[in-house]
Amino acid sequence: MKKIEKIIARQLLDISAVRLNVEQPFTWASGWRSPIYCDNRKILSYPKARKLIYESLTQLILQHFPNAEVIAGVATGAIAHGALVAEKMEKSFIYIRSSAKSHGLSNIIEGELQPGARVVVIEDLISTGGSSLQAVDAVRKAGAEVLGMVAIFSYNFISTRRSFEKAGCELHTLTNYLTLIEEAKQCNYIKESDMETLEEWRQSPEKWGKDNE
């Protein structure tokens, strides 16, 4: 598992799906300031990376959730990745909106989901985990069973891990922040002197953001 974590981390760096900048931090939609920005939508533009990701996600599901019947992608970033995995596994596919449509059938879940179906949810990115667990809750409210979630990348915040544990949702990711930073250091993407700052941010991202406004 450690080997694939490193391979995927390096791939994300190679295609600039992940960008690191300690001197000029990025601003997330949440308002947090961060030395890292991850955009896994870029993976879709690179055939080699795209195939690596959907095949690796498939293997992760087969390893941890072999009884899965339905693959669910979280809108919008994981819809395409989820559909590719579902095609590879020859499974039913649905996707979960962030909120119900304001017109038509007012669906929050798109596609056919039968009560009692065993579902694996796919995310492209896990940060605080709020929107991801909201998607899990939507599937459960629809009467299906969530076996767990798989994702491409996680920032691996302690608070996020606790949120998943509290929600009773098993989470597995292809790679994570710590592996990414180590790979970035080895390929001289970042300097050794940046490592302390990057670790401080991961330990307390919300506070770090306020301190650096």
GROMACS elastic network, one bead per residue, 0.5 to 0.9 nm:
[ bonds ]
;  ai    aj funct       b0    kb
    1     4     6  0.54005   500
    1     5     6  0.62709   500
    1     6     6  0.88259   500
    1   174     6  0.82828   500
    2     5     6  0.50542   500
    2     6     6  0.63823   500
    2     7     6  0.87574   500
    2   175     6  0.85415   500
    2   179     6  0.85945   500
    3     6     6  0.52893   500
    3     7     6  0.62752   500
    3     8     6  0.87444   500
    4     8     6  0.60236   500
    4     9     6  0.83277   500
    4    56     6  0.81699   500
    4   174     6  0.71530   500
    4   175     6  0.76780   500
    5     8     6  0.54320   500
    5     9     6  0.60822   500
    5    10     6  0.86388   500
    5   173     6  0.85849   500
    5   174     6  0.56427   500
    5   176     6  0.73654   500
    5   179     6  0.67760   500
    5   180     6  0.82987   500
    6     9     6  0.50376   500
    6    10     6  0.60986   500
    6    11     6  0.85158   500
    6   175     6  0.71656   500
    6   179     6  0.62880   500
    6   180     6  0.72286   500
    6   182     6  0.86901   500
    6   183     6  0.67628   500
    7    10     6  0.52580   500
    7    11     6  0.62108   500
    7    12     6  0.87843   500
    7   175     6  0.87355   500
    7   183     6  0.89855   500
    8    12     6  0.61631   500
    8    13     6  0.85893   500
    8    49     6  0.83128   500
    8    52     6  0.79030   500
    8    53     6  0.76890   500
    8   152     6  0.85799   500
    8   174     6  0.71661   500
    8   175     6  0.65233   500
    8   180     6  0.86429   500
    9    12     6  0.52091   500
    9    13     6  0.63685   500
    9    14     6  0.86732   500
    9    18     6  0.87768   500
    9   153     6  0.85686   500
    9   174     6  0.86129   500
    9   175     6  0.61848   500
    9   176     6  0.76284   500
    9   177     6  0.86896   500
    9   179     6  0.67748   500
    9   180     6  0.50298   500
    9   181     6  0.85826   500
    9   183     6  0.68068   500
    9   184     6  0.83762   500
   10    13     6  0.50816   500
   10    14     6  0.60489   500
   10    15     6  0.87916   500
   10   180     6  0.72371   500
   10   183     6  0.62913   500
   10   184     6  0.75363   500
   10   187     6  0.86791   500
   11    15     6  0.63640   500
   11    16     6  0.84639   500
   11    17     6  0.84583   500
   11    49     6  0.66972   500
   12    15     6  0.55228   500
   12    16     6  0.60544   500
   12    17     6  0.50525   500
   12    18     6  0.57899   500
   12    19     6  0.89651   500
   12    38     6  0.86650   500
   12    40     6  0.79131   500
   12    42     6  0.89588   500
   12    43     6  0.77321   500
   12    49     6  0.80506   500
   12   180     6  0.85542   500
   13    17     6  0.61947   500
   13    18     6  0.55136   500
   13    19     6  0.71992   500
   13   180     6  0.80954   500
   13   183     6  0.85825   500
   13   184     6  0.73712   500
   13   189     6  0.84651   500
   14    17     6  0.77491   500
   14    18     6  0.85799   500
   15    18     6  0.78750   500
   15    42     6  0.75982   500
   15    43     6  0.75332   500
   15    46     6  0.78583   500
   15    49     6  0.83130   500
   16    19     6  0.59879   500
   16    38     6  0.85944   500
   16    39     6  0.83601   500
   16    42     6  0.79628   500
   17    37     6  0.81622   500
   17    38     6  0.57749   500
   17    39     6  0.50011   500
   17    40     6  0.55769   500
   17    41     6  0.76368   500
   17    42     6  0.57034   500
   17    43     6  0.68571   500
   18    36     6  0.70691   500
   18    37     6  0.56882   500
   18    39     6  0.62388   500
   18    40     6  0.77521   500
   18   180     6  0.88807   500
   19    35     6  0.82542   500
   19    36     6  0.56881   500
   19    37     6  0.52779   500
   19    38     6  0.64752   500
   19    39     6  0.85241   500
   20    25     6  0.81422   500
   20    26     6  0.87316   500
   20    34     6  0.88539   500
   20    35     6  0.56301   500
   20    37     6  0.65999   500
   20    38     6  0.88692   500
   20   184     6  0.87742   500
   20   189     6  0.80700   500
   20   190     6  0.75774   500
   21    24     6  0.55857   500
   21    25     6  0.57349   500
   21    26     6  0.76169   500
   21    34     6  0.84099   500
   21    35     6  0.50160   500
   21    36     6  0.63492   500
   21    37     6  0.85942   500
   21   190     6  0.83139   500
   22    25     6  0.57033   500
   22    26     6  0.88917   500
   22    34     6  0.80424   500
   22    36     6  0.77981   500
   22   190     6  0.87809   500
   22   194     6  0.68812   500
   22   197     6  0.75626   500
   22   198     6  0.75741   500
   23    35     6  0.77300   500
   24    34     6  0.88241   500
   24    35     6  0.72216   500
   25    33     6  0.59314   500
   25    34     6  0.50567   500
   25    36     6  0.71268   500
   25    37     6  0.87512   500
   25   212     6  0.88648   500
   26    32     6  0.83018   500
   26    33     6  0.55502   500
   26    34     6  0.51085   500
   26    35     6  0.60042   500
   26    36     6  0.66820   500
   26    37     6  0.65679   500
   27    30     6  0.79566   500
   27    31     6  0.59433   500
   27    32     6  0.57692   500
   27    34     6  0.61851   500
   27    35     6  0.87796   500
   27    37     6  0.84837   500
   27   209     6  0.88315   500
   28    31     6  0.52693   500
   28    32     6  0.53787   500
   28    33     6  0.62686   500
   28    34     6  0.71926   500
   28    37     6  0.79001   500
   29    32     6  0.74224   500
   30    33     6  0.87899   500
   31   209     6  0.82726   500
   32   205     6  0.73127   500
   32   206     6  0.60693   500
   32   207     6  0.87605   500
   32   208     6  0.83731   500
   32   209     6  0.52692   500
   32   210     6  0.76394   500
   33    36     6  0.88400   500
   33   205     6  0.78603   500
   33   206     6  0.79077   500
   33   208     6  0.75514   500
   33   210     6  0.76997   500
   33   212     6  0.74953   500
   33   213     6  0.76411   500
   34    37     6  0.71746   500
   34   198     6  0.89821   500
   34   201     6  0.73601   500
   34   205     6  0.72868   500
   34   208     6  0.81072   500
   34   209     6  0.66681   500
   35   197     6  0.86652   500
   35   198     6  0.70077   500
   35   201     6  0.78257   500
   36   198     6  0.85593   500
   38   125     6  0.78745   500
   38   153     6  0.85532   500
   39    42     6  0.61945   500
   39    43     6  0.82554   500
   39    77     6  0.87366   500
   39   124     6  0.87111   500
   39   125     6  0.83846   500
   40    43     6  0.54934   500
   40    44     6  0.79014   500
   40    77     6  0.72901   500
   40    78     6  0.87372   500
   40   124     6  0.62542   500
   40   125     6  0.73834   500
   40   152     6  0.79973   500
   40   153     6  0.84871   500
   41    44     6  0.58619   500
   41    45     6  0.79052   500
   41    77     6  0.61386   500
   41    78     6  0.82563   500
   41    80     6  0.88314   500
   41   124     6  0.80634   500
   42    45     6  0.56085   500
   42    46     6  0.73610   500
   43    46     6  0.55238   500
   43    47     6  0.78588   500
   43    48     6  0.87952   500
   43    49     6  0.58880   500
   43    50     6  0.54174   500
   43    53     6  0.81772   500
   44    47     6  0.69219   500
   44    49     6  0.76417   500
   44    50     6  0.54124   500
   44    51     6  0.89477   500
   44    80     6  0.79418   500
   44    81     6  0.80754   500
   45    49     6  0.84083   500
   45    50     6  0.74910   500
   46    49     6  0.54285   500
   46    50     6  0.58598   500
   46    51     6  0.85698   500
   47    51     6  0.60580   500
   47    52     6  0.85021   500
   48    51     6  0.53736   500
   48    52     6  0.62354   500
   48    53     6  0.87236   500
   49    52     6  0.50443   500
   49    53     6  0.61514   500
   49    54     6  0.87637   500
   50    53     6  0.52607   500
   50    54     6  0.63538   500
   50    55     6  0.85444   500
   50    81     6  0.81282   500
   51    54     6  0.53962   500
   51    55     6  0.59388   500
   51    56     6  0.82713   500
   51    84     6  0.88203   500
   52    55     6  0.54036   500
   52    56     6  0.59458   500
   52    57     6  0.85273   500
   53    56     6  0.51309   500
   53    57     6  0.60448   500
   53    58     6  0.84978   500
   53    81     6  0.79068   500
   53   152     6  0.73304   500
   53   174     6  0.82856   500
   54    57     6  0.50674   500
   54    58     6  0.60883   500
   54    59     6  0.86651   500
   54    81     6  0.62750   500
   54    82     6  0.78646   500
   54    84     6  0.62202   500
   54    85     6  0.54051   500
   54    88     6  0.80290   500
   55    58     6  0.50263   500
   55    59     6  0.63256   500
   55    60     6  0.87035   500
   55    84     6  0.87396   500
   55    85     6  0.71296   500
   55    88     6  0.76922   500
   56    59     6  0.50711   500
   56    60     6  0.61978   500
   56    61     6  0.87131   500
   56   152     6  0.89998   500
   56   174     6  0.73017   500
   57    61     6  0.62876   500
   57    62     6  0.86667   500
   57    81     6  0.87882   500
   57    82     6  0.88999   500
   57    85     6  0.69834   500
   57   122     6  0.85126   500
   57   150     6  0.70483   500
   57   151     6  0.75209   500
   57   152     6  0.75135   500
   57   173     6  0.83576   500
   57   174     6  0.71434   500
   58    61     6  0.52039   500
   58    62     6  0.62238   500
   58    63     6  0.85882   500
   58    85     6  0.58453   500
   58    86     6  0.83630   500
   58    88     6  0.74039   500
   58    89     6  0.70620   500
   59    62     6  0.50361   500
   59    63     6  0.60381   500
   59    64     6  0.86282   500
   60    63     6  0.51420   500
   60    64     6  0.62034   500
   60    65     6  0.78977   500
   60   150     6  0.73629   500
   60   172     6  0.75766   500
   60   173     6  0.81600   500
   60   174     6  0.78094   500
   61    64     6  0.53018   500
   61    66     6  0.63700   500
   61    67     6  0.89931   500
   61    68     6  0.77895   500
   61   120     6  0.76965   500
   61   149     6  0.87333   500
   61   150     6  0.72689   500
   61   172     6  0.88471   500
   62    65     6  0.55699   500
   62    67     6  0.80944   500
   62    68     6  0.82823   500
   63    66     6  0.63116   500
   64    67     6  0.89167   500
   64   148     6  0.86847   500
   64   172     6  0.83941   500
   65    68     6  0.57686   500
   65   120     6  0.75101   500
   65   147     6  0.66599   500
   65   148     6  0.75454   500
   66    69     6  0.88431   500
   67   118     6  0.71711   500
   67   119     6  0.88645   500
   67   147     6  0.85288   500
   68    71     6  0.74717   500
   68    91     6  0.83243   500
   68   117     6  0.83348   500
   68   118     6  0.52917   500
   68   119     6  0.56800   500
   68   120     6  0.62409   500
   68   147     6  0.72892   500
   69    91     6  0.61486   500
   69    92     6  0.68036   500
   69   117     6  0.64742   500
   69   118     6  0.52387   500
   69   119     6  0.60156   500
   69   120     6  0.79562   500
   70    86     6  0.77101   500
   70    91     6  0.57709   500
   70    93     6  0.57711   500
   70    94     6  0.74095   500
   70   113     6  0.79305   500
   70   117     6  0.69663   500
   70   118     6  0.62141   500
   70   120     6  0.64190   500
   70   121     6  0.85174   500
   71    82     6  0.65010   500
   71    83     6  0.77362   500
   71    85     6  0.75914   500
   71    86     6  0.57943   500
   71    91     6  0.66712   500
   71    92     6  0.62253   500
   71    94     6  0.64453   500
   71    95     6  0.82704   500
   71   118     6  0.88338   500
   71   119     6  0.58527   500
   71   120     6  0.52288   500
   71   121     6  0.60708   500
   71   122     6  0.71946   500
   72    78     6  0.86504   500
   72    79     6  0.79210   500
   72    82     6  0.63510   500
   72    83     6  0.81798   500
   72    86     6  0.84987   500
   72    92     6  0.85355   500
   72    93     6  0.57892   500
   72    95     6  0.51008   500
   72    96     6  0.69373   500
   72   119     6  0.67939   500
   72   120     6  0.61292   500
   72   122     6  0.59240   500
   72   123     6  0.87987   500
   72   139     6  0.88151   500
   73    76     6  0.80060   500
   73    77     6  0.81655   500
   73    80     6  0.76096   500
   73    81     6  0.73218   500
   73    83     6  0.72293   500
   73    93     6  0.77286   500
   73    94     6  0.64591   500
   73    96     6  0.62883   500
   73   120     6  0.87419   500
   73   121     6  0.59461   500
   73   123     6  0.64161   500
   73   124     6  0.87486   500
   74    77     6  0.67582   500
   74    78     6  0.51176   500
   74    79     6  0.59223   500
   74    82     6  0.81078   500
   74    94     6  0.88745   500
   74    95     6  0.56931   500
   74    97     6  0.66419   500
   74    98     6  0.78223   500
   74   121     6  0.72117   500
   74   122     6  0.63414   500
   74   123     6  0.57492   500
   74   124     6  0.80925   500
   74   131     6  0.87418   500
   74   132     6  0.73074   500
   74   135     6  0.67145   500
   75    78     6  0.59044   500
   75    79     6  0.56517   500
   75    95     6  0.64864   500
   75    96     6  0.57254   500
   75    97     6  0.52155   500
   75    98     6  0.65104   500
   75   123     6  0.84938   500
   76    79     6  0.56607   500
   76    80     6  0.82445   500
   76    95     6  0.86301   500
   76    96     6  0.84731   500
   76    97     6  0.75343   500
   76    98     6  0.83675   500
   77    80     6  0.72883   500
   77    81     6  0.78792   500
   77   123     6  0.72588   500
   77   124     6  0.58497   500
   77   125     6  0.80428   500
   78    81     6  0.51578   500
   78    82     6  0.57424   500
   78    83     6  0.83839   500
   78    95     6  0.84514   500
   78   122     6  0.62629   500
   78   123     6  0.50856   500
   78   124     6  0.50103   500
   78   125     6  0.82842   500
   78   151     6  0.86187   500
   79    82     6  0.51863   500
   79    83     6  0.61300   500
   79    84     6  0.87001   500
   79    94     6  0.84671   500
   79    95     6  0.62459   500
   79    96     6  0.84336   500
   79   122     6  0.82448   500
   79   123     6  0.83796   500
   79   124     6  0.87932   500
   80    83     6  0.51058   500
   80    84     6  0.62490   500
   80    85     6  0.86909   500
   81    84     6  0.52317   500
   81    85     6  0.63356   500
   81    86     6  0.86919   500
   81   122     6  0.78003   500
   81   123     6  0.83382   500
   81   124     6  0.76013   500
   82    85     6  0.51057   500
   82    86     6  0.60981   500
   82    87     6  0.85653   500
   82    93     6  0.74624   500
   82    94     6  0.84554   500
   82    95     6  0.81374   500
   82   121     6  0.82359   500
   82   122     6  0.59587   500
   82   123     6  0.80085   500
   82   124     6  0.89928   500
   83    86     6  0.50272   500
   83    87     6  0.61290   500
   83    88     6  0.85780   500
   83    92     6  0.89558   500
   83    93     6  0.63090   500
   83    94     6  0.81399   500
   83    95     6  0.87224   500
   84    87     6  0.51111   500
   84    88     6  0.61795   500
   84    89     6  0.86449   500
   85    89     6  0.61039   500
   85    90     6  0.82648   500
   85    91     6  0.83243   500
   85    93     6  0.89403   500
   86    89     6  0.51081   500
   86    90     6  0.56257   500
   86    92     6  0.63553   500
   86    93     6  0.58931   500
   87    91     6  0.65014   500
   87    92     6  0.82524   500
   87    93     6  0.83310   500
   88    91     6  0.79255   500
   89    92     6  0.89186   500
   92   111     6  0.87572   500
   92   112     6  0.80332   500
   92   113     6  0.85941   500
   93   111     6  0.69587   500
   93   112     6  0.78767   500
   93   113     6  0.86455   500
   94   109     6  0.68991   500
   94   110     6  0.56240   500
   94   112     6  0.67085   500
   94   113     6  0.72711   500
   95   108     6  0.84807   500
   95   109     6  0.58629   500
   95   110     6  0.53677   500
   95   111     6  0.68892   500
   95   121     6  0.88751   500
   96    99     6  0.83463   500
   96   107     6  0.88562   500
   96   108     6  0.58574   500
   96   110     6  0.63204   500
   96   135     6  0.61841   500
   96   136     6  0.89283   500
   96   138     6  0.77440   500
   96   139     6  0.81089   500
   97   100     6  0.65581   500
   97   101     6  0.81024   500
   97   107     6  0.80217   500
   97   108     6  0.50185   500
   97   109     6  0.61873   500
   97   110     6  0.76695   500
   97   135     6  0.76236   500
   98   108     6  0.71807   500
   98   131     6  0.71697   500
   98   134     6  0.78614   500
   98   135     6  0.72586   500
   99   102     6  0.88103   500
   99   107     6  0.83038   500
   99   108     6  0.57331   500
  100   103     6  0.87036   500
  100   105     6  0.88799   500
  100   106     6  0.52522   500
  100   107     6  0.51065   500
  100   109     6  0.79194   500
  101   104     6  0.72683   500
  101   105     6  0.73535   500
  101   107     6  0.55685   500
  101   108     6  0.65062   500
  102   105     6  0.83615   500
  102   106     6  0.56506   500
  102   107     6  0.85392   500
  103   106     6  0.55479   500
  103   107     6  0.86710   500
  104   107     6  0.79750   500
  107   110     6  0.64026   500
  108   138     6  0.75401   500
  109   112     6  0.84070   500
  109   113     6  0.81803   500
  109   135     6  0.89538   500
  109   138     6  0.75915   500
  109   139     6  0.76746   500
  109   142     6  0.85647   500
  110   113     6  0.84447   500
  113   116     6  0.87915   500
  113   117     6  0.70096   500
  113   139     6  0.85819   500
  113   142     6  0.78129   500
  113   143     6  0.87425   500
  113   144     6  0.74561   500
  114   117     6  0.55969   500
  114   142     6  0.81893   500
  114   143     6  0.75970   500
  114   144     6  0.67953   500
  115   118     6  0.89513   500
  115   142     6  0.66540   500
  115   145     6  0.80323   500
  116   142     6  0.89461   500
  116   143     6  0.58815   500
  116   145     6  0.57702   500
  117   143     6  0.79489   500
  117   145     6  0.58739   500
  117   146     6  0.83428   500
  118   144     6  0.63170   500
  118   146     6  0.60353   500
  118   147     6  0.62898   500
  119   139     6  0.80905   500
  119   144     6  0.69636   500
  119   145     6  0.59057   500
  119   147     6  0.57449   500
  119   148     6  0.74764   500
  119   149     6  0.88146   500
  120   145     6  0.86840   500
  120   146     6  0.59669   500
  120   147     6  0.55713   500
  120   148     6  0.53745   500
  120   149     6  0.55846   500
  120   150     6  0.73795   500
  121   132     6  0.86935   500
  121   135     6  0.80854   500
  121   136     6  0.71565   500
  121   139     6  0.89317   500
  121   146     6  0.73476   500
  121   147     6  0.81425   500
  121   148     6  0.64315   500
  121   150     6  0.64267   500
  121   151     6  0.84376   500
  122   132     6  0.89215   500
  122   148     6  0.88780   500
  122   149     6  0.57256   500
  122   150     6  0.50970   500
  122   151     6  0.56239   500
  122   152     6  0.84242   500
  123   126     6  0.70270   500
  123   132     6  0.71109   500
  123   149     6  0.73564   500
  123   150     6  0.63694   500
  123   152     6  0.68444   500
  123   153     6  0.84483   500
  124   150     6  0.85132   500
  124   151     6  0.52643   500
  124   152     6  0.50591   500
  124   153     6  0.65192   500
  124   154     6  0.87279   500
  125   129     6  0.88689   500
  125   132     6  0.87987   500
  125   151     6  0.60904   500
  125   152     6  0.60576   500
  125   153     6  0.50387   500
  125   154     6  0.58225   500
  125   155     6  0.82000   500
  125   173     6  0.89748   500
  126   129     6  0.55891   500
  126   130     6  0.88026   500
  126   131     6  0.88736   500
  126   132     6  0.72293   500
  126   151     6  0.70245   500
  126   152     6  0.82374   500
  126   153     6  0.63008   500
  126   155     6  0.64397   500
  126   156     6  0.78024   500
  126   160     6  0.82806   500
  126   173     6  0.87529   500
  127   130     6  0.80836   500
  127   132     6  0.89302   500
  127   153     6  0.87521   500
  127   154     6  0.61553   500
  127   155     6  0.55490   500
  127   156     6  0.74409   500
  127   157     6  0.73167   500
  127   160     6  0.72386   500
  128   131     6  0.80742   500
  128   132     6  0.85897   500
  128   155     6  0.82755   500
  128   156     6  0.88539   500
  128   157     6  0.72247   500
  128   159     6  0.74310   500
  128   160     6  0.53116   500
  128   161     6  0.89176   500
  128   163     6  0.85920   500
  129   132     6  0.51482   500
  129   133     6  0.60313   500
  129   134     6  0.84574   500
  129   159     6  0.88939   500
  129   160     6  0.56381   500
  129   161     6  0.83336   500
  129   163     6  0.72419   500
  129   164     6  0.75486   500
  130   133     6  0.54355   500
  130   134     6  0.62047   500
  130   135     6  0.88511   500
  130   160     6  0.82950   500
  130   163     6  0.83191   500
  131   135     6  0.63743   500
  131   136     6  0.88099   500
  132   135     6  0.52357   500
  132   136     6  0.65350   500
  132   137     6  0.88327   500
  132   149     6  0.87367   500
  133   137     6  0.61251   500
  133   138     6  0.85856   500
  133   163     6  0.83423   500
  133   164     6  0.73825   500
  133   167     6  0.75630   500
  133   169     6  0.81600   500
  134   137     6  0.50553   500
  134   138     6  0.63126   500
  134   139     6  0.88971   500
  135   138     6  0.50641   500
  135   139     6  0.64983   500
  135   140     6  0.87725   500
  136   139     6  0.53107   500
  136   140     6  0.63513   500
  136   141     6  0.87101   500
  136   146     6  0.68257   500
  136   148     6  0.84667   500
  136   149     6  0.83251   500
  136   167     6  0.89594   500
  136   169     6  0.80177   500
  137   140     6  0.50614   500
  137   141     6  0.60737   500
  137   142     6  0.85960   500
  137   146     6  0.88175   500
  137   167     6  0.88384   500
  138   141     6  0.51174   500
  138   142     6  0.63190   500
  139   142     6  0.50951   500
  139   143     6  0.68257   500
  139   144     6  0.58569   500
  139   145     6  0.74033   500
  139   146     6  0.70187   500
  140   143     6  0.52332   500
  140   144     6  0.52135   500
  140   145     6  0.60498   500
  140   146     6  0.66245   500
  141   144     6  0.73642   500
  145   148     6  0.89575   500
  146   149     6  0.79332   500
  146   169     6  0.75288   500
  147   169     6  0.73850   500
  147   170     6  0.72794   500
  148   168     6  0.86174   500
  148   169     6  0.52828   500
  148   171     6  0.59293   500
  148   172     6  0.81215   500
  149   169     6  0.70093   500
  149   170     6  0.61965   500
  149   172     6  0.64375   500
  149   173     6  0.83653   500
  150   170     6  0.85067   500
  150   171     6  0.58288   500
  150   173     6  0.54377   500
  150   174     6  0.78161   500
  151   154     6  0.72872   500
  151   171     6  0.78450   500
  151   172     6  0.65210   500
  151   174     6  0.64317   500
  151   175     6  0.83945   500
  152   172     6  0.88034   500
  152   173     6  0.55086   500
  152   175     6  0.63066   500
  152   176     6  0.81853   500
  153   156     6  0.86769   500
  153   173     6  0.58513   500
  153   174     6  0.61313   500
  153   175     6  0.51053   500
  153   176     6  0.51674   500
  153   177     6  0.75086   500
  154   157     6  0.80242   500
  154   173     6  0.66183   500
  154   174     6  0.84050   500
  154   175     6  0.67924   500
  154   177     6  0.62510   500
  155   160     6  0.87569   500
  155   176     6  0.58122   500
  155   178     6  0.79192   500
  155   202     6  0.74531   500
  156   159     6  0.85439   500
  156   160     6  0.69334   500
  156   161     6  0.69940   500
  156   176     6  0.63957   500
  156   177     6  0.63645   500
  156   178     6  0.79520   500
  156   202     6  0.80302   500
  157   160     6  0.51775   500
  157   161     6  0.64894   500
  157   162     6  0.88078   500
  157   202     6  0.65765   500
  157   203     6  0.70726   500
  157   204     6  0.84564   500
  157   205     6  0.86177   500
  158   161     6  0.52432   500
  158   162     6  0.63612   500
  158   163     6  0.87549   500
  158   202     6  0.89409   500
  158   203     6  0.77432   500
  159   162     6  0.51320   500
  159   163     6  0.62539   500
  159   164     6  0.88790   500
  160   164     6  0.64007   500
  160   165     6  0.86549   500
  161   164     6  0.52733   500
  161   165     6  0.62669   500
  161   166     6  0.86641   500
  161   171     6  0.84515   500
  162   165     6  0.50129   500
  162   166     6  0.60702   500
  162   167     6  0.85601   500
  163   166     6  0.50920   500
  163   167     6  0.61746   500
  163   168     6  0.86230   500
  163   169     6  0.88259   500
  164   167     6  0.50447   500
  164   168     6  0.61400   500
  164   169     6  0.53066   500
  164   170     6  0.69091   500
  164   171     6  0.72254   500
  165   168     6  0.50669   500
  165   169     6  0.61809   500
  165   170     6  0.72512   500
  165   171     6  0.88120   500
  166   169     6  0.77957   500
  167   170     6  0.88466   500
  172   175     6  0.89638   500
  173   176     6  0.70646   500
  175   178     6  0.85598   500
  175   179     6  0.66631   500
  175   180     6  0.73315   500
  176   179     6  0.55550   500
  176   180     6  0.61227   500
  176   181     6  0.87396   500
  177   180     6  0.50238   500
  177   181     6  0.61365   500
  177   182     6  0.86259   500
  177   202     6  0.83555   500
  178   181     6  0.52643   500
  178   182     6  0.62909   500
  178   183     6  0.87112   500
  178   199     6  0.85503   500
  179   182     6  0.51686   500
  179   183     6  0.62089   500
  179   184     6  0.85392   500
  180   183     6  0.51657   500
  180   184     6  0.60369   500
  180   185     6  0.86130   500
  181   185     6  0.61638   500
  181   186     6  0.86665   500
  181   189     6  0.89871   500
  181   190     6  0.81522   500
  181   195     6  0.79108   500
  181   198     6  0.81496   500
  182   185     6  0.51607   500
  182   186     6  0.63200   500
  182   187     6  0.88351   500
  182   195     6  0.89772   500
  183   186     6  0.50633   500
  183   187     6  0.62863   500
  183   188     6  0.85414   500
  183   189     6  0.83299   500
  184   187     6  0.53864   500
  184   188     6  0.61569   500
  184   190     6  0.58815   500
  184   191     6  0.87381   500
  185   188     6  0.50422   500
  185   189     6  0.58197   500
  185   190     6  0.52340   500
  185   191     6  0.63840   500
  185   192     6  0.67762   500
  185   195     6  0.83174   500
  186   189     6  0.75552   500
  186   190     6  0.84084   500
  187   190     6  0.79742   500
  188   191     6  0.65179   500
  188   192     6  0.87600   500
  190   193     6  0.83468   500
  190   194     6  0.66583   500
  190   195     6  0.80622   500
  191   194     6  0.53675   500
  191   195     6  0.72057   500
  192   195     6  0.55289   500
  192   196     6  0.82486   500
  193   196     6  0.67966   500
  193   197     6  0.80478   500
  194   197     6  0.54768   500
  194   198     6  0.63106   500
  194   199     6  0.88262   500
  195   198     6  0.51432   500
  195   199     6  0.62198   500
  195   200     6  0.86068   500
  196   199     6  0.52216   500
  196   200     6  0.61394   500
  196   201     6  0.86599   500
  197   200     6  0.50635   500
  197   201     6  0.62243   500
  197   202     6  0.87687   500
  198   201     6  0.51833   500
  198   202     6  0.64101   500
  198   203     6  0.88514   500
  199   202     6  0.51216   500
  199   203     6  0.62828   500
  199   204     6  0.88095   500
  200   203     6  0.52675   500
  200   204     6  0.64491   500
  200   205     6  0.77487   500
  200   208     6  0.75055   500
  201   204     6  0.53784   500
  201   206     6  0.81343   500
  201   207     6  0.81683   500
  201   208     6  0.56402   500
  201   209     6  0.80023   500
  202   205     6  0.54498   500
  202   208     6  0.87113   500
  203   208     6  0.88363   500
  204   207     6  0.55255   500
  204   208     6  0.59968   500
  204   209     6  0.86162   500
  205   208     6  0.50318   500
  205   209     6  0.61087   500
  205   210     6  0.87819   500
  206   209     6  0.52337   500
  206   210     6  0.65808   500
  206   211     6  0.88755   500
  207   210     6  0.51721   500
  207   211     6  0.62194   500
  207   212     6  0.87220   500
  208   211     6  0.51352   500
  208   212     6  0.62974   500
  208   213     6  0.88511   500
  209   212     6  0.53060   500
  209   213     6  0.63644   500
  210   213     6  0.54243   500
